[in-house]
């Protein structure tokens, strides 16, 4: 997949969902630059250390990815952007796909439980 940097319009939608800058300590790296570095690595599947230098140091981008994941920034950002897309009529869910790498497979294969209620009260499993 080809990588494209975040446009000015996209940045205006994304920026409000990023955590505020700290008022003390050393200044944080430029968020847009860090975001572009993260997206570059995730889109092109290159190694972090091979990330282009114009996005800063690879460890800064990696720490940004980890910090924003830990703080729930990615989830909040996706929810807000999806909501905006719905309200603008640009996003519809006529078709949904699930990537199997994100769905936990239980040991022993499918036993009709789909992972729901395993090891819990079985009344949730009744048909």
C-alpha positions as CSV (number, residue, x, y, z in Angstrom):
1,X,0.0,0.0,0.0
2,X,1.3,3.4,-0.8
3,X,1.8,5.9,2.0
4,X,0.4,9.5,1.8
5,X,1.0,12.1,4.5
6,X,-1.9,13.5,6.5
7,X,-3.3,16.5,4.6
8,X,-4.1,19.8,6.3
9,X,-7.8,19.1,6.3
10,X,-7.3,15.6,7.8
11,X,-4.9,17.1,10.4
12,X,-7.6,19.7,11.5
13,X,-10.0,16.7,12.1
14,X,-7.3,14.7,14.0
15,X,-5.5,17.3,16.1
16,X,-8.3,17.9,18.7
17,X,-8.3,14.3,19.7
18,X,-4.6,14.2,20.6
19,X,-3.6,14.7,24.2
20,X,-2.7,18.3,25.2
21,X,1.0,19.2,25.5
22,X,2.5,19.2,29.0
23,X,3.1,22.6,30.5
24,X,6.3,21.5,32.2
25,X,9.2,19.3,31.1
26,X,10.8,19.4,27.8
27,X,8.7,20.1,24.7
28,X,7.1,17.1,23.0
29,X,8.0,16.3,19.4
30,X,5.6,17.7,16.7
31,X,2.5,15.6,16.8
32,X,1.8,15.8,13.1
33,X,5.3,14.7,12.3
34,X,5.1,11.8,14.7
35,X,1.7,10.7,13.4
36,X,3.0,10.7,9.8
37,X,6.0,8.6,10.9
38,X,3.6,6.1,12.6
39,X,1.3,5.9,9.6
40,X,4.3,5.6,7.3
41,X,5.6,2.5,9.1
42,X,2.2,0.9,9.5
43,X,1.2,1.5,5.9
44,X,4.5,0.5,4.2
45,X,5.3,-2.3,6.7
46,X,8.9,-1.0,6.9
47,X,10.9,-1.5,10.1
48,X,10.8,1.3,12.6
49,X,14.5,2.0,12.2
50,X,13.9,2.4,8.4
51,X,11.3,5.1,8.9
52,X,12.3,8.2,6.8
53,X,14.3,10.7,8.9
54,X,11.9,13.6,8.0
55,X,9.4,12.1,10.5
56,X,12.0,12.4,13.3
57,X,13.6,9.6,15.2
58,X,12.0,6.1,14.9
59,X,12.0,5.7,18.7
60,X,10.0,8.9,19.1
61,X,7.3,7.6,16.7
62,X,7.3,4.2,18.4
63,X,6.8,5.8,21.8
64,X,4.1,8.0,20.4
65,X,2.3,4.9,19.0
66,X,2.6,3.1,22.4
67,X,1.6,6.2,24.5
68,X,-1.4,7.0,22.3
69,X,-2.6,3.4,22.5
70,X,-2.1,3.2,26.2
71,X,-4.1,6.5,26.7
72,X,-6.9,5.4,24.3
73,X,-6.2,8.1,21.8
74,X,-6.5,5.8,18.8
75,X,-10.0,4.5,19.8
76,X,-11.3,8.0,20.6
77,X,-9.9,9.3,17.4
78,X,-11.5,6.6,15.3
79,X,-14.9,6.9,17.1
80,X,-14.9,10.7,16.5
81,X,-13.9,10.5,12.9
82,X,-16.4,7.7,12.2
83,X,-19.2,9.8,13.9
84,X,-18.2,12.8,11.7
85,X,-18.2,10.6,8.6
86,X,-21.7,9.3,9.4
87,X,-23.0,12.8,10.1
88,X,-21.6,14.1,6.8
89,X,-23.1,11.1,4.9
90,X,-19.6,9.9,3.8
91,X,-19.5,6.8,5.9
92,X,-21.9,3.8,5.7
93,X,-21.6,0.3,7.0
94,X,-23.2,-1.6,4.1
95,X,-20.3,-4.1,4.3
96,X,-18.1,-5.1,7.2
97,X,-15.1,-7.3,7.2
98,X,-13.2,-8.8,10.2
99,X,-9.5,-9.4,10.1
100,X,-8.9,-12.8,11.7
101,X,-5.7,-11.6,13.3
102,X,-7.8,-9.5,15.7
103,X,-10.2,-12.3,16.7
104,X,-8.9,-14.6,19.5
105,X,-9.1,-18.3,18.6
106,X,-9.8,-20.5,21.6
107,X,-7.8,-23.7,22.1
108,X,-9.7,-26.7,20.9
109,X,-11.4,-25.0,18.0
110,X,-15.0,-24.0,17.6
111,X,-17.4,-25.6,20.0
112,X,-20.4,-23.4,19.2
113,X,-19.5,-20.9,21.9
114,X,-17.7,-18.3,19.7
115,X,-15.7,-17.5,22.8
116,X,-18.7,-16.1,24.7
117,X,-19.3,-17.3,28.2
118,X,-16.3,-19.6,28.2
119,X,-15.5,-20.3,31.9
120,X,-18.5,-18.1,32.9
121,X,-22.1,-18.7,33.9
122,X,-23.5,-20.8,31.1
123,X,-27.0,-19.2,31.2
124,X,-25.7,-16.7,28.7
125,X,-25.1,-19.5,26.3
126,X,-28.7,-20.8,26.2
127,X,-30.5,-20.7,22.8
